[in-house]
Amino acid sequence: MNRLLRNNRIFSFSVARALGIACALVSAPQPFSHAATVTDLTPSWNAVQFAGPGQSDYFDDQQTGNARSISDIVGNSSNPSFFYQFDDGGTPGNWTDGSLLFRVRLGAGDSSGFSRNLFVGMDANQDGALDLYVGVHNQGSADELAIYGTGSDLNISPNTTSITGPLQTFAETASNYHYAAVDTAETDLDSDRETDYFLSFALPYQSIVDWMQTESAISIDQSSSLSFVLATATQDNSFNQDLNGVPKTYDGSMTWQELGALSVGTSPSGISAIPEPSAGLALLLGSMTVFVRSRRRSK
């Protein structure tokens, strides 16, 4: 009897101690615990990294369409032209939900809103070819976010770009689209006496995952490494205005990598605003369950 009572006391103490550790882990503050939004101040965003040195885009290098700089992507070493965030939604065990957010710096704004197209091409298997396009389609009467396919061409260079669709569109709302003057100390990088603007948008990551599989037969989740090419356009089937990271005159037969237009690969989970619940916590709770069941069977 005394031995049974002593064992039960040890068991009760072990369970109580484990529960205390679990509660501490749950209540402990987590890094990057805010939900990412399109209106976040710039310090909350991550600059998209490129392998090449120097400014992140040239000034006044749009090909066609605007005398002003409303479609001119601008940036330098202190003020990046291209940012992103990821919000995984905090759903335990779900690695394909949440939102992928992008922010682009443009050389000027327009009081009537952004009225062109902006594309982010995505390389999801790090082979240098773009596997899916996402972006803003504000041409003509359309005001929407969209996902596009890659057509039948190679999509490894400007000259081999083919964009089809849109495959899926999303109405622009205050939660997924934001167009406003920059919030940085420097407000006019290209010295054209016009305030630079940020164009920010967010897309459901599950939709990107689904279309990546459908269009390019590539399976991704938030741990997958993604690289990006950024451009503006006057139409939603080509890169015909400003290609981020390259000057106005370039060789369109050169690959994205040769031009320096393809970003360094990064996984969404590496920049997540809300991390998945701690793996250590899940392991601890699982171990407690096994321990309790084994104790019950041994009685």
Salt bridges, closest charged atoms under 4 A:
ASP40 OD2 - HIS34 NE2 3.50
ASP110 OD2 - ARG68 NH1 3.97
GLU144 OE2 - HIS137 ND1 2.96
GLU194 OE1 - ARG68 NH2 2.48
ASP196 OD2 - ARG105 NE 3.07
ASP236 OD2 - HIS137 NE2 3.57
